[in-house]
Amino acid sequence: MRIAVLRLGHRPQRDQRITTHVGLTARALGAEGMLLTSNDTGIKKSIESVTEVWGGSFYVKCGVSWKSEIAKWKEDRGRVCHLTMYGVNLPDVIHEIVDADKLLLVVGAEKVPPDIYDLADWNVAVGNQPHSEVAALAVMLDRLNSLRGTDVLRAGFGGKLEIVPLPRGKRVLER
Ligand code: SAM
């Protein structure tokens, strides 16, 4: 299953940190890349510099048109899942979503364009309470990974640096 994240409504003055966390979380939990509707090249650089050191092939594409990215994704038989507290609850639809070969996970910032609710194949709530795009994305990816038996939390990313998990202290291998 290929998974990418579409981040809507990023405001360069306010959302830099949280959008960076959306990207880093997506990368660490197995997504292939993040599409960002704003043209914030600082975010792209900072996430790609993490990938450079810690491995993998995660990409960040900035300044995209969300409508045309969704259209392209669907033309290529991809499915679209918008994460929103107003949607149907995750446990009720996760068994359908996990069957997608290509999945675009859409997360907002403050408010998303109303059309997204119709364009998405699923509008999914990670609980019907307001919280965070980072948390919603993490739970969604974790549920998908669990159902697919993908052990991404133990996976190596083949980076220049690799952590040796220890009960105490820190050990990092350099390649
Ligand atoms: N009231 C806002 C709204 O229109 O959904 C909440 C915005 S929240 C700060 C930013 C993003 O976090 C939302 O666009 C959504 O993607 C995600 N989010 C927040 N709570 C969520 C929940 N309970 N389930 C799924 N996604 C959620």
Backbone and ligand atoms as CSV (ligand in chain L), in Angstrom:
chain,resi,resn,atom,element,x,y,z
A,1,MET,N,N,0.847,-1.208,0.000
A,1,MET,CA,C,0.000,0.000,0.000
A,1,MET,C,C,0.877,1.251,0.000
A,2,ARG,N,N,0.631,2.157,-0.955
A,2,ARG,CA,C,1.351,3.444,-0.968
A,2,ARG,C,C,0.495,4.482,-0.270
A,3,ILE,N,N,1.111,5.222,0.619
A,3,ILE,CA,C,0.361,6.253,1.349
A,3,ILE,C,C,1.094,7.588,1.226
A,4,ALA,N,N,0.358,8.640,0.838
A,4,ALA,CA,C,0.916,9.999,0.876
A,4,ALA,C,C,-0.025,10.872,1.694
A,5,VAL,N,N,0.505,12.002,2.155
A,5,VAL,CA,C,-0.283,12.916,2.987
A,5,VAL,C,C,-0.420,14.243,2.244
A,6,LEU,N,N,-1.628,14.752,2.216
A,6,LEU,CA,C,-1.871,16.082,1.649
A,6,LEU,C,C,-2.199,17.020,2.804
A,7,ARG,N,N,-1.353,18.019,2.981
A,7,ARG,CA,C,-1.523,18.969,4.081
A,7,ARG,C,C,-2.154,20.250,3.518
A,8,LEU,N,N,-3.374,20.552,3.957
A,8,LEU,CA,C,-4.091,21.729,3.462
A,8,LEU,C,C,-3.938,22.896,4.424
A,9,GLY,N,N,-3.972,24.099,3.876
A,9,GLY,CA,C,-4.153,25.309,4.685
A,9,GLY,C,C,-2.986,25.689,5.569
A,10,HIS,N,N,-1.774,25.223,5.220
A,10,HIS,CA,C,-0.600,25.584,6.029
A,10,HIS,C,C,-0.354,27.097,5.928
A,11,ARG,N,N,-0.285,27.763,7.076
A,11,ARG,CA,C,0.023,29.201,7.090
A,11,ARG,C,C,1.477,29.362,7.514
A,12,PRO,N,N,2.349,29.849,6.575
A,12,PRO,CA,C,3.787,29.885,6.859
A,12,PRO,C,C,4.125,30.600,8.168
A,13,GLN,N,N,3.378,31.603,8.571
A,13,GLN,CA,C,3.712,32.324,9.812
A,13,GLN,C,C,3.364,31.509,11.059
A,14,ARG,N,N,2.310,30.698,10.967
A,14,ARG,CA,C,1.782,30.064,12.191
A,14,ARG,C,C,2.000,28.562,12.286
A,15,ASP,N,N,2.056,27.908,11.123
A,15,ASP,CA,C,1.934,26.437,11.146
A,15,ASP,C,C,3.227,25.688,10.857
A,16,GLN,N,N,4.355,26.412,10.826
A,16,GLN,CA,C,5.606,25.747,10.414
A,16,GLN,C,C,5.929,24.526,11.244
A,17,ARG,N,N,5.834,24.692,12.554
A,17,ARG,CA,C,6.232,23.602,13.440
A,17,ARG,C,C,5.281,22.406,13.287
A,18,ILE,N,N,3.983,22.701,13.266
A,18,ILE,CA,C,3.027,21.581,13.224
A,18,ILE,C,C,3.068,20.896,11.853
A,19,THR,N,N,3.266,21.663,10.788
A,19,THR,CA,C,3.352,21.033,9.456
A,19,THR,C,C,4.627,20.195,9.355
A,20,THR,N,N,5.712,20.678,9.958
A,20,THR,CA,C,6.935,19.870,9.995
A,20,THR,C,C,6.659,18.564,10.737
A,21,HIS,N,N,5.905,18.655,11.831
A,21,HIS,CA,C,5.583,17.440,12.595
A,21,HIS,C,C,4.654,16.515,11.805
A,22,VAL,N,N,3.753,17.076,11.012
A,22,VAL,CA,C,2.914,16.235,10.140
A,22,VAL,C,C,3.821,15.436,9.197
A,23,GLY,N,N,4.788,16.122,8.590
A,23,GLY,CA,C,5.701,15.464,7.648
A,23,GLY,C,C,6.571,14.419,8.339
A,24,LEU,N,N,7.141,14.771,9.483
A,24,LEU,CA,C,8.036,13.830,10.173
A,24,LEU,C,C,7.270,12.604,10.661
A,25,THR,N,N,6.048,12.818,11.116
A,25,THR,CA,C,5.219,11.704,11.583
A,25,THR,C,C,4.843,10.809,10.408
A,26,ALA,N,N,4.453,11.430,9.310
A,26,ALA,CA,C,4.111,10.656,8.104
A,26,ALA,C,C,5.308,9.796,7.688
A,27,ARG,N,N,6.491,10.396,7.659
A,27,ARG,CA,C,7.706,9.671,7.263
A,27,ARG,C,C,7.996,8.516,8.218
A,28,ALA,N,N,7.980,8.819,9.515
A,28,ALA,CA,C,8.368,7.807,10.507
A,28,ALA,C,C,7.381,6.643,10.538
A,29,LEU,N,N,6.127,6.910,10.166
A,29,LEU,CA,C,5.120,5.855,10.245
A,29,LEU,C,C,4.797,5.252,8.880
A,30,GLY,N,N,5.665,5.500,7.895
A,30,GLY,CA,C,5.596,4.710,6.667
A,30,GLY,C,C,4.982,5.343,5.441
A,31,ALA,N,N,4.602,6.644,5.495
A,31,ALA,CA,C,4.092,7.267,4.265
A,31,ALA,C,C,5.259,7.552,3.321
A,32,GLU,N,N,4.936,7.703,2.029
A,32,GLU,CA,C,6.019,7.917,1.052
A,32,GLU,C,C,6.348,9.391,0.863
A,33,GLY,N,N,5.411,10.292,1.187
A,33,GLY,CA,C,5.698,11.706,0.979
A,33,GLY,C,C,4.558,12.589,1.454
A,34,MET,N,N,4.829,13.914,1.416
A,34,MET,CA,C,3.813,14.887,1.817
A,34,MET,C,C,3.673,15.950,0.725
A,35,LEU,N,N,2.424,16.249,0.401
A,35,LEU,CA,C,2.106,17.313,-0.537
A,35,LEU,C,C,1.601,18.492,0.280
A,36,LEU,N,N,2.146,19.662,-0.022
A,36,LEU,CA,C,1.831,20.844,0.789
A,36,LEU,C,C,1.260,21.918,-0.132
A,37,THR,N,N,0.088,22.448,0.229
A,37,THR,CA,C,-0.537,23.418,-0.667
A,37,THR,C,C,0.196,24.763,-0.647
A,38,SER,N,N,0.907,25.083,0.414
A,38,SER,CA,C,1.655,26.352,0.443
A,38,SER,C,C,3.038,26.154,-0.150
A,39,ASN,N,N,3.625,27.286,-0.564
A,39,ASN,CA,C,4.971,27.184,-1.143
A,39,ASN,C,C,6.014,27.477,-0.062
A,40,ASP,N,N,6.069,26.614,0.926
A,40,ASP,CA,C,6.987,26.847,2.048
A,40,ASP,C,C,8.202,25.925,1.883
A,41,THR,N,N,9.224,26.456,1.224
A,41,THR,CA,C,10.377,25.603,0.912
A,41,THR,C,C,11.208,25.305,2.159
A,42,GLY,N,N,11.047,26.104,3.221
A,42,GLY,CA,C,11.762,25.851,4.479
A,42,GLY,C,C,11.353,24.500,5.059
A,43,ILE,N,N,10.068,24.193,4.979
A,43,ILE,CA,C,9.560,22.909,5.497
A,43,ILE,C,C,10.144,21.764,4.673
A,44,LYS,N,N,10.116,21.952,3.363
A,44,LYS,CA,C,10.656,20.906,2.468
A,44,LYS,C,C,12.118,20.638,2.836
A,45,LYS,N,N,12.897,21.724,2.971
A,45,LYS,CA,C,14.328,21.563,3.287
A,45,LYS,C,C,14.508,20.866,4.621
A,46,SER,N,N,13.722,21.286,5.633
A,46,SER,CA,C,13.994,20.715,6.953
A,46,SER,C,C,13.603,19.235,7.003
A,47,ILE,N,N,12.517,18.842,6.336
A,47,ILE,CA,C,12.146,17.422,6.363
A,47,ILE,C,C,13.106,16.606,5.489
A,48,GLU,N,N,13.482,17.158,4.350
A,48,GLU,CA,C,14.394,16.404,3.479
A,48,GLU,C,C,15.787,16.286,4.102
A,49,SER,N,N,16.150,17.232,4.960
A,49,SER,CA,C,17.465,17.082,5.617
A,49,SER,C,C,17.401,15.980,6.677
A,50,VAL,N,N,16.237,15.757,7.269
A,50,VAL,CA,C,16.076,14.620,8.186
A,50,VAL,C,C,16.217,13.313,7.398
A,51,THR,N,N,15.579,13.258,6.237
A,51,THR,CA,C,15.650,12.048,5.403
A,51,THR,C,C,17.088,11.776,4.947
A,52,GLU,N,N,17.784,12.836,4.620
A,52,GLU,CA,C,19.194,12.719,4.180
A,52,GLU,C,C,20.046,12.020,5.252
A,53,VAL,N,N,19.796,12.370,6.502
A,53,VAL,CA,C,20.609,11.812,7.596
A,53,VAL,C,C,20.056,10.460,8.077
A,54,TRP,N,N,18.728,10.394,8.199
A,54,TRP,CA,C,18.125,9.233,8.857
A,54,TRP,C,C,17.573,8.198,7.886
A,55,GLY,N,N,17.645,8.494,6.580
A,55,GLY,CA,C,17.341,7.484,5.575
A,55,GLY,C,C,15.939,7.508,4.994
A,56,GLY,N,N,15.704,6.586,4.078
A,56,GLY,CA,C,14.414,6.493,3.398
A,56,GLY,C,C,14.359,7.416,2.194
A,57,SER,N,N,13.172,7.485,1.582
A,57,SER,CA,C,13.054,8.286,0.353
A,57,SER,C,C,11.838,9.213,0.433
A,58,PHE,N,N,11.506,9.652,1.635
A,58,PHE,CA,C,10.345,10.525,1.830
A,58,PHE,C,C,10.539,11.832,1.050
A,59,TYR,N,N,9.492,12.249,0.351
A,59,TYR,CA,C,9.576,13.509,-0.419
A,59,TYR,C,C,8.573,14.527,0.126
A,60,VAL,N,N,8.861,15.797,-0.158
A,60,VAL,CA,C,7.906,16.873,0.158
A,60,VAL,C,C,7.734,17.687,-1.120
A,61,LYS,N,N,6.483,17.829,-1.537
A,61,LYS,CA,C,6.211,18.616,-2.739
A,61,LYS,C,C,5.419,19.850,-2.302
A,62,CYS,N,N,5.977,21.031,-2.573
A,62,CYS,CA,C,5.353,22.274,-2.091
A,62,CYS,C,C,4.529,22.951,-3.181
A,63,GLY,N,N,3.647,23.842,-2.756
A,63,GLY,CA,C,2.923,24.709,-3.681
A,63,GLY,C,C,2.010,23.946,-4.626
A,64,VAL,N,N,1.448,22.822,-4.169
A,64,VAL,CA,C,0.568,22.046,-5.052
A,64,VAL,C,C,-0.853,22.616,-5.026
A,65,SER,N,N,-1.604,22.333,-6.091
A,65,SER,CA,C,-3.032,22.636,-6.080
A,65,SER,C,C,-3.734,21.385,-5.528
A,66,TRP,N,N,-4.430,21.541,-4.421
A,66,TRP,CA,C,-5.003,20.358,-3.777
A,66,TRP,C,C,-6.021,19.666,-4.674
A,67,LYS,N,N,-6.776,20.493,-5.459
A,67,LYS,CA,C,-7.805,19.878,-6.328
A,67,LYS,C,C,-7.153,19.039,-7.406
A,68,SER,N,N,-6.090,19.583,-8.030
A,68,SER,CA,C,-5.504,18.776,-9.110
A,68,SER,C,C,-4.718,17.592,-8.564
A,69,GLU,N,N,-4.133,17.710,-7.374
A,69,GLU,CA,C,-3.444,16.535,-6.802
A,69,GLU,C,C,-4.449,15.421,-6.494
A,70,ILE,N,N,-5.608,15.796,-5.969
A,70,ILE,CA,C,-6.640,14.786,-5.675
A,70,ILE,C,C,-7.126,14.159,-6.984
A,71,ALA,N,N,-7.332,15.005,-7.999
A,71,ALA,CA,C,-7.802,14.478,-9.290
A,71,ALA,C,C,-6.781,13.502,-9.875
A,72,LYS,N,N,-5.487,13.890,-9.826
A,72,LYS,CA,C,-4.437,13.009,-10.364
A,72,LYS,C,C,-4.396,11.689,-9.603
A,73,TRP,N,N,-4.486,11.798,-8.280
A,73,TRP,CA,C,-4.422,10.611,-7.413
A,73,TRP,C,C,-5.551,9.648,-7.772
A,74,LYS,N,N,-6.768,10.238,-7.981
A,74,LYS,CA,C,-7.919,9.382,-8.280
A,74,LYS,C,C,-7.826,8.778,-9.681
A,75,GLU,N,N,-7.299,9.573,-10.639
A,75,GLU,CA,C,-7.121,9.045,-12.007
A,75,GLU,C,C,-6.232,7.812,-11.989
A,76,ASP,N,N,-5.277,7.829,-11.059
A,76,ASP,CA,C,-4.333,6.718,-10.946
A,76,ASP,C,C,-4.858,5.653,-9.958
A,77,ARG,N,N,-6.164,5.579,-9.835
A,77,ARG,CA,C,-6.852,4.601,-8.973
A,77,ARG,C,C,-6.510,4.719,-7.492
A,78,GLY,N,N,-6.119,5.922,-7.077
A,78,GLY,CA,C,-5.871,6.149,-5.653
A,78,GLY,C,C,-7.173,6.486,-4.939
A,79,ARG,N,N,-7.209,6.217,-3.634
A,79,ARG,CA,C,-8.365,6.582,-2.824
A,79,ARG,C,C,-7.962,7.724,-1.897
A,80,VAL,N,N,-8.969,8.487,-1.462
A,80,VAL,CA,C,-8.696,9.699,-0.686
A,80,VAL,C,C,-9.452,9.643,0.630
A,81,CYS,N,N,-8.724,9.824,1.713
A,81,CYS,CA,C,-9.330,9.783,3.045
A,81,CYS,C,C,-9.025,11.086,3.768
A,82,HIS,N,N,-10.082,11.866,4.030
A,82,HIS,CA,C,-9.928,13.153,4.717
A,82,HIS,C,C,-10.146,12.941,6.220
A,83,LEU,N,N,-9.165,13.346,7.001
A,83,LEU,CA,C,-9.295,13.190,8.455
A,83,LEU,C,C,-9.960,14.434,9.031
A,84,THR,N,N,-11.089,14.231,9.647
A,84,THR,CA,C,-11.863,15.331,10.214
A,84,THR,C,C,-12.695,14.826,11.386
A,85,MET,N,N,-12.794,15.640,12.417
A,85,MET,CA,C,-13.563,15.205,13.585
A,85,MET,C,C,-15.056,15.040,13.269
A,86,TYR,N,N,-15.495,15.562,12.095
A,86,TYR,CA,C,-16.912,15.458,11.731
A,86,TYR,C,C,-17.236,14.165,10.990
A,87,GLY,N,N,-16.220,13.376,10.680
A,87,GLY,CA,C,-16.432,12.201,9.832
A,87,GLY,C,C,-16.981,10.997,10.572
A,88,VAL,N,N,-17.022,9.881,9.847
A,88,VAL,CA,C,-17.434,8.619,10.474
A,88,VAL,C,C,-16.253,8.101,11.285
A,89,ASN,N,N,-16.538,7.403,12.330
A,89,ASN,CA,C,-15.423,7.061,13.217
A,89,ASN,C,C,-14.535,5.940,12.655
A,90,LEU,N,N,-13.254,6.126,12.871
A,90,LEU,CA,C,-12.231,5.251,12.297
A,90,LEU,C,C,-12.510,3.751,12.425
A,91,PRO,N,N,-12.874,3.246,13.605
A,91,PRO,CA,C,-13.077,1.788,13.704
A,91,PRO,C,C,-14.186,1.277,12.787
A,92,ASP,N,N,-15.098,2.170,12.370
A,92,ASP,CA,C,-16.214,1.732,11.529
A,92,ASP,C,C,-15.843,1.619,10.046
A,93,VAL,N,N,-14.720,2.199,9.632
A,93,VAL,CA,C,-14.368,2.169,8.198
A,93,VAL,C,C,-12.954,1.681,7.903
A,94,ILE,N,N,-12.150,1.473,8.931
A,94,ILE,CA,C,-10.746,1.121,8.700
A,94,ILE,C,C,-10.607,-0.155,7.865
A,95,HIS,N,N,-11.555,-1.077,7.991
A,95,HIS,CA,C,-11.451,-2.336,7.235
A,95,HIS,C,C,-11.688,-2.131,5.738
A,96,GLU,N,N,-12.383,-1.050,5.355
A,96,GLU,CA,C,-12.508,-0.717,3.920
A,96,GLU,C,C,-11.238,-0.011,3.461
A,97,ILE,N,N,-10.768,0.920,4.285
A,97,ILE,CA,C,-9.642,1.773,3.876
A,97,ILE,C,C,-8.365,0.950,3.674
A,98,VAL,N,N,-8.191,-0.054,4.512
A,98,VAL,CA,C,-6.952,-0.838,4.457
A,98,VAL,C,C,-6.813,-1.599,3.139
A,99,ASP,N,N,-7.897,-1.760,2.401
A,99,ASP,CA,C,-7.841,-2.467,1.118
A,99,ASP,C,C,-7.362,-1.590,-0.041
A,100,ALA,N,N,-7.211,-0.287,0.191
A,100,ALA,CA,C,-6.767,0.596,-0.906
A,100,ALA,C,C,-5.313,0.284,-1.274
A,101,ASP,N,N,-4.990,0.345,-2.582
A,101,ASP,CA,C,-3.583,0.157,-2.995
A,101,ASP,C,C,-2.802,1.450,-2.842
A,102,LYS,N,N,-3.521,2.560,-3.069
A,102,LYS,CA,C,-2.892,3.889,-2.959
A,102,LYS,C,C,-3.823,4.741,-2.127
A,103,LEU,N,N,-3.294,5.364,-1.111
A,103,LEU,CA,C,-4.164,6.137,-0.215
A,103,LEU,C,C,-3.571,7.522,0.021
A,104,LEU,N,N,-4.398,8.547,-0.204
A,104,LEU,CA,C,-3.998,9.920,0.102
A,104,LEU,C,C,-4.729,10.331,1.372
A,105,LEU,N,N,-3.964,10.640,2.423
A,105,LEU,CA,C,-4.557,11.060,3.687
A,105,LEU,C,C,-4.519,12.586,3.744
A,106,VAL,N,N,-5.682,13.204,3.874
A,106,VAL,CA,C,-5.761,14.668,3.840
A,106,VAL,C,C,-5.949,15.189,5.251
A,107,VAL,N,N,-5.085,16.129,5.650
A,107,VAL,CA,C,-5.270,16.782,6.956
A,107,VAL,C,C,-5.284,18.290,6.762
A,108,GLY,N,N,-6.069,18.970,7.606
A,108,GLY,CA,C,-6.211,20.418,7.500
A,108,GLY,C,C,-5.365,21.148,8.523
A,109,ALA,N,N,-5.548,22.465,8.511
A,109,ALA,CA,C,-4.926,23.312,9.544
A,109,ALA,C,C,-6.098,23.913,10.316
A,110,GLU,N,N,-6.508,25.166,9.962
A,110,GLU,CA,C,-7.621,25.724,10.719
A,110,GLU,C,C,-8.971,25.248,10.159
A,111,LYS,N,N,-9.202,25.522,8.892
A,111,LYS,CA,C,-10.475,25.140,8.277
A,111,LYS,C,C,-10.177,24.632,6.873
A,112,VAL,N,N,-10.865,23.610,6.437
A,112,VAL,CA,C,-10.572,23.068,5.102
A,112,VAL,C,C,-11.636,23.540,4.112
A,113,PRO,N,N,-11.312,23.584,2.799
A,113,PRO,CA,C,-12.330,23.961,1.811
A,113,PRO,C,C,-13.488,22.955,1.861
A,114,PRO,N,N,-14.736,23.435,1.838
A,114,PRO,CA,C,-15.879,22.521,1.986
A,114,PRO,C,C,-15.934,21.418,0.929
A,115,ASP,N,N,-15.418,21.685,-0.293
A,115,ASP,CA,C,-15.467,20.679,-1.374
A,115,ASP,C,C,-14.771,19.375,-0.996
A,116,ILE,N,N,-13.827,19.460,-0.083
A,116,ILE,CA,C,-13.035,18.277,0.244
A,116,ILE,C,C,-13.926,17.152,0.786
A,117,TYR,N,N,-15.012,17.541,1.462
A,117,TYR,CA,C,-15.903,16.512,2.037
A,117,TYR,C,C,-16.556,15.671,0.937
A,118,ASP,N,N,-16.797,16.290,-0.245
A,118,ASP,CA,C,-17.403,15.525,-1.350
A,118,ASP,C,C,-16.362,14.785,-2.169
A,119,LEU,N,N,-15.183,15.392,-2.276
A,119,LEU,CA,C,-14.139,14.763,-3.100
A,119,LEU,C,C,-13.527,13.539,-2.425
A,120,ALA,N,N,-13.538,13.538,-1.101
A,120,ALA,CA,C,-12.921,12.408,-0.386
A,120,ALA,C,C,-13.777,11.150,-0.532
A,121,ASP,N,N,-13.110,9.993,-0.605
A,121,ASP,CA,C,-13.847,8.715,-0.572
A,121,ASP,C,C,-14.356,8.451,0.834
A,122,TRP,N,N,-13.567,8.891,1.812
A,122,TRP,CA,C,-13.994,8.746,3.207
A,122,TRP,C,C,-13.657,10.027,3.978
A,123,ASN,N,N,-14.573,10.476,4.812
A,123,ASN,CA,C,-14.288,11.518,5.799
A,123,ASN,C,C,-14.274,10.796,7.143
A,124,VAL,N,N,-13.096,10.762,7.754
A,124,VAL,CA,C,-12.902,9.865,8.893
A,124,VAL,C,C,-12.474,10.625,10.142
A,125,ALA,N,N,-13.162,10.334,11.227
A,125,ALA,CA,C,-12.829,10.929,12.524
A,125,ALA,C,C,-12.014,9.953,13.355
A,126,VAL,N,N,-10.968,10.482,13.966
A,126,VAL,CA,C,-10.227,9.704,14.952
A,126,VAL,C,C,-10.812,10.148,16.297
A,127,GLY,N,N,-12.005,9.659,16.556
A,127,GLY,CA,C,-12.815,10.157,17.668
A,127,GLY,C,C,-13.478,11.458,17.236
A,128,ASN,N,N,-14.726,11.691,17.674
A,128,ASN,CA,C,-15.434,12.906,17.246
A,128,ASN,C,C,-15.205,14.065,18.218
A,129,GLN,N,N,-13.950,14.241,18.597
A,129,GLN,CA,C,-13.549,15.366,19.450
A,129,GLN,C,C,-12.428,16.101,18.727
A,130,PRO,N,N,-12.340,17.434,18.909
A,130,PRO,CA,C,-11.244,18.150,18.258
A,130,PRO,C,C,-9.915,17.823,18.907
A,131,HIS,N,N,-8.882,17.548,18.100
A,131,HIS,CA,C,-7.525,17.449,18.651
A,131,HIS,C,C,-6.534,17.956,17.627
A,132,SER,N,N,-5.701,17.105,17.080
A,132,SER,CA,C,-4.594,17.615,16.279
A,132,SER,C,C,-4.402,16.788,15.023
A,133,GLU,N,N,-3.956,17.440,13.958
A,133,GLU,CA,C,-3.675,16.729,12.714
A,133,GLU,C,C,-2.536,15.725,12.886
A,134,VAL,N,N,-1.584,16.043,13.753
A,134,VAL,CA,C,-0.455,15.123,13.974
A,134,VAL,C,C,-0.963,13.858,14.667
A,135,ALA,N,N,-1.786,14.053,15.684
A,135,ALA,CA,C,-2.330,12.904,16.419
A,135,ALA,C,C,-3.244,12.076,15.520
A,136,ALA,N,N,-4.118,12.746,14.768
A,136,ALA,CA,C,-5.056,12.017,13.894
A,136,ALA,C,C,-4.283,11.189,12.868
A,137,LEU,N,N,-3.255,11.794,12.289
A,137,LEU,CA,C,-2.453,11.090,11.289
A,137,LEU,C,C,-1.720,9.897,11.912
A,138,ALA,N,N,-1.160,10.101,13.089
A,138,ALA,CA,C,-0.393,9.028,13.743
A,138,ALA,C,C,-1.295,7.833,14.054
A,139,VAL,N,N,-2.465,8.111,14.585
A,139,VAL,CA,C,-3.374,7.005,14.929
A,139,VAL,C,C,-3.811,6.280,13.660
A,140,MET,N,N,-4.150,7.059,12.641
A,140,MET,CA,C,-4.588,6.455,11.366
A,140,MET,C,C,-3.493,5.554,10.789
A,141,LEU,N,N,-2.268,6.068,10.719
A,141,LEU,CA,C,-1.172,5.275,10.140
A,141,LEU,C,C,-0.891,4.050,10.998
A,142,ASP,N,N,-0.965,4.216,12.300
A,142,ASP,CA,C,-0.697,3.080,13.190
A,142,ASP,C,C,-1.751,1.981,13.000
A,143,ARG,N,N,-3.021,2.394,12.880
A,143,ARG,CA,C,-4.081,1.379,12.662
A,143,ARG,C,C,-3.867,0.662,11.335
A,144,LEU,N,N,-3.508,1.433,10.296
A,144,LEU,CA,C,-3.274,0.804,8.982
A,144,LEU,C,C,-2.086,-0.152,9.061
A,145,ASN,N,N,-0.997,0.293,9.696
A,145,ASN,CA,C,0.187,-0.560,9.812
A,145,ASN,C,C,-0.135,-1.836,10.589
A,146,SER,N,N,-0.909,-1.713,11.658
A,146,SER,CA,C,-1.249,-2.896,12.455
A,146,SER,C,C,-2.063,-3.886,11.629
A,147,LEU,N,N,-3.066,-3.372,10.930
A,147,LEU,CA,C,-3.919,-4.285,10.153
A,147,LEU,C,C,-3.143,-4.938,9.015
A,148,ARG,N,N,-2.173,-4.207,8.459
A,148,ARG,CA,C,-1.387,-4.754,7.341
A,148,ARG,C,C,-0.210,-5.580,7.821
A,149,GLY,N,N,0.021,-5.602,9.132
A,149,GLY,CA,C,1.160,-6.346,9.675
A,149,GLY,C,C,2.493,-5.716,9.299
A,150,THR,N,N,2.507,-4.394,9.106
A,150,THR,CA,C,3.746,-3.687,8.745
A,150,THR,C,C,4.411,-3.187,10.020
A,151,ASP,N,N,5.619,-3.714,10.277
A,151,ASP,CA,C,6.264,-3.395,11.552
A,151,ASP,C,C,7.158,-2.159,11.400
A,152,VAL,N,N,6.533,-1.042,11.047
A,152,VAL,CA,C,7.330,0.152,10.730
A,152,VAL,C,C,8.045,0.709,11.967
A,153,LEU,N,N,7.515,0.426,13.151
A,153,LEU,CA,C,8.149,0.963,14.365
A,153,LEU,C,C,9.504,0.304,14.637
A,154,ARG,N,N,9.729,-0.873,14.041
A,154,ARG,CA,C,11.028,-1.527,14.220
A,154,ARG,C,C,11.879,-1.465,12.949
A,155,ALA,N,N,11.337,-0.835,11.915
A,155,ALA,CA,C,12.017,-0.895,10.616
A,155,ALA,C,C,13.268,-0.021,10.597
A,156,GLY,N,N,14.303,-0.488,9.891
A,156,GLY,CA,C,15.465,0.355,9.635
A,156,GLY,C,C,15.168,1.208,8.405
A,157,PHE,N,N,15.716,2.408,8.365
A,157,PHE,CA,C,15.485,3.297,7.229
A,157,PHE,C,C,16.732,3.429,6.348
A,158,GLY,N,N,17.804,2.717,6.737
A,158,GLY,CA,C,19.026,2.734,5.922
A,158,GLY,C,C,19.715,4.084,5.874
A,159,GLY,N,N,19.656,4.845,6.953
A,159,GLY,CA,C,20.258,6.188,6.957
A,159,GLY,C,C,21.728,6.204,7.340
A,160,LYS,N,N,22.315,7.411,7.286
A,160,LYS,CA,C,23.706,7.590,7.718
A,160,LYS,C,C,23.814,7.377,9.222
A,161,LEU,N,N,22.759,7.705,9.922
A,161,LEU,CA,C,22.697,7.469,11.366
A,161,LEU,C,C,21.611,6.443,11.658
A,162,GLU,N,N,21.914,5.572,12.600
A,162,GLU,CA,C,20.887,4.607,13.014
A,162,GLU,C,C,20.967,4.397,14.520
A,163,ILE,N,N,19.832,4.471,15.165
A,163,ILE,CA,C,19.784,4.313,16.615
A,163,ILE,C,C,19.723,2.836,16.982
A,164,VAL,N,N,20.527,2.467,17.973
A,164,VAL,CA,C,20.431,1.122,18.544
A,164,VAL,C,C,19.512,1.253,19.759
A,165,PRO,N,N,18.327,0.634,19.707
A,165,PRO,CA,C,17.388,0.797,20.826
A,165,PRO,C,C,17.963,0.199,22.111
A,166,LEU,N,N,17.903,0.972,23.181
A,166,LEU,CA,C,18.457,0.539,24.471
A,166,LEU,C,C,17.464,0.861,25.576
A,167,PRO,N,N,17.460,0.068,26.641
A,167,PRO,CA,C,16.574,0.404,27.766
A,167,PRO,C,C,16.979,1.707,28.462
A,168,ARG,N,N,18.288,2.032,28.433
A,168,ARG,CA,C,18.784,3.300,29.009
A,168,ARG,C,C,19.935,3.818,28.183
A,169,GLY,N,N,20.106,5.110,28.166
A,169,GLY,CA,C,21.249,5.699,27.460
A,169,GLY,C,C,20.983,5.826,25.969
A,170,LYS,N,N,22.014,6.250,25.232
A,170,LYS,CA,C,21.853,6.505,23.797
A,170,LYS,C,C,22.992,5.840,23.047
A,171,ARG,N,N,22.647,5.148,21.958
A,171,ARG,CA,C,23.697,4.627,21.091
A,171,ARG,C,C,23.287,4.840,19.639
A,172,VAL,N,N,24.170,5.495,18.897
A,172,VAL,CA,C,23.876,5.802,17.496
A,172,VAL,C,C,25.022,5.273,16.636
A,173,LEU,N,N,24.662,4.492,15.597
A,173,LEU,CA,C,25.679,4.005,14.663
A,173,LEU,C,C,25.796,4.998,13.513
A,174,GLU,N,N,27.047,5.240,13.083
A,174,GLU,CA,C,27.280,6.133,11.930
A,174,GLU,C,C,27.754,5.313,10.760
A,175,ARG,N,N,27.153,5.558,9.598
A,175,ARG,CA,C,27.602,4.815,8.402
A,175,ARG,C,C,28.346,5.724,7.446
L,1,SAM,N1,N,-12.481,22.471,13.904
L,1,SAM,C1,C,-11.475,22.137,12.946
L,1,SAM,C2,C,-12.048,21.370,11.769
L,1,SAM,O1,O,-12.547,22.022,10.855
L,1,SAM,O2,O,-11.956,20.130,11.688
L,1,SAM,C3,C,-10.333,21.407,13.615
L,1,SAM,C4,C,-9.062,21.758,12.961
L,1,SAM,S1,S,-7.716,20.841,13.642
L,1,SAM,C5,C,-6.792,22.040,14.512
L,1,SAM,C6,C,-6.707,20.605,12.233
L,1,SAM,C7,C,-6.879,19.281,11.557
L,1,SAM,O3,O,-6.676,18.239,12.506
L,1,SAM,C8,C,-8.212,18.989,10.931
L,1,SAM,O4,O,-8.354,19.607,9.658
L,1,SAM,C9,C,-8.179,17.476,10.834
L,1,SAM,O5,O,-7.485,17.049,9.670
L,1,SAM,C10,C,-7.374,17.090,12.074
L,1,SAM,N2,N,-8.226,16.645,13.187
L,1,SAM,C11,C,-8.436,17.281,14.355
L,1,SAM,N3,N,-9.244,16.564,15.150
L,1,SAM,C12,C,-9.534,15.431,14.470
L,1,SAM,C13,C,-10.308,14.263,14.765
L,1,SAM,N4,N,-10.962,14.142,15.904
L,1,SAM,N5,N,-10.370,13.299,13.834
L,1,SAM,C14,C,-9.717,13.406,12.659
L,1,SAM,N6,N,-8.964,14.483,12.326
L,1,SAM,C15,C,-8.878,15.473,13.218
